[in-house]
Amino acid sequence: MTKKIYVLLIVVIAVVILIYAQTIIIPFFLAIIFWIMIRVIKKAILRIRFLRRWPDWIFTVLSTLILFSFLVLIVGLITKNIQYLSAAIPQYQSNLTEIKRNLSNQFNIDLEPIFSNYTKQFEFTTILSSLLSTLTGLFGGAFAVFLYLFFLLLEEATFSKKIRRMYPDDEKFNKVNLMISKIDNSVQRYIALKTIVSLSTGLLSYFTLLFIGVDAPAFWAFLIFVLNYIPNIGSLIATLFPAIFALFQFGELTQGFLVLATVGSIQMVIGNFVEPKLMGNSLNISPLVVLLTLAAWGVMWGITGMLLSVPITIILIIIMAEFPSTRPIAILLSQDGQFNKGEQVKK
């Protein structure tokens, strides 16, 4: 009984720390994600045979430059698209009024009282600001993130040596090393495959929106790319946003439903056929657990917590599976409960 109380107290204290120290913890977690992305890029570069003779630090620097170049390019595109959307706000407001008038005439109902309650406080500037603040919030505390990342890259070279000195006994060292390898491989695999899937969805959505004529297609494609990292509900939100703005842009229901149908079809095909084929059973997490952790981390850390929910859960399951006392919890959280001690999480 006493042990259960201690565990409960530890969980409560951990949750309190995660909530109130999030300004310190979130940049660290984001730095870890960037660090893992650099390792994924580095692994891809190492597949080129004639480059393998280069020193390891060159690959690290090259991978870091590739990642940051991509981030700079994305930030530039988003800034331009936000400015374009902001300039088009008066036209959107006019189209919203036109939609209201057309609906009133079509159904022969005075919708003015209904719409007026919402349109008085309905400002596109507010919506765009909210979207922008949400996206920039992911890179909030950029200096802290880069500082953590810098030291992680420095520590990477000596990390294995420190583990060896911490565990001079070969059996313990091999066990700890295996657990670290599991975490590294699982999280790298998840981030690499999820990035490929999200990037494919974003690119296909970009060309679709460009063909339809939706304003700022690069912005909506990036939003779809980011939101696809959020399991289950991310793709739904990513589909609704451009569809609603297409409705406001064109002032017609047809264009809004067209965007909803085409972007939604892309999400359905990739989400139901492509992603399961790529991912397989590599994550071994119960779908119910995914939803619950998504909600829990979302409450604590907002959208950043939702994006980080699956990698954090993977790490927790792998660690708990290595210890007899917490192994039953790991089995409960897994999808099929079938991973064996000393082996990698089932793939």
Buried (B, 14 or more C-beta within 10 A) or exposed (E): EEEEEEEEEEEEEEEEEBEEEBEEBBBBBBBBBBBBBBBBBBEEBBEEEEEEEEEEEEBBBBBBEBBBEEEEEBBEBBEEBBEEBBEBBEBBBEBBEEBBBBBBEEEEEEBEEEBEEEBEEEEBEEBBEEBBEBBEEBBBBEEBBBBBBEEBBEEBEEEEEEEEEEBEEEEEBEBBBBBBEBBBBBBBBBBBBBBEBBEBBBBBBBEBBEEBEBBBBBBBBBBBBBBBBBBEBBBEBBBBBBBBBBBBBBBBEEBBBBBBEBBBEBBEEBBEEBBEEBBEBBBBBBEEBBBBBBBBBBEBBBBBBBBBBBBBBBBBBBBBBBEEEBBEBBBEBBBEEEBEEEEBBBE
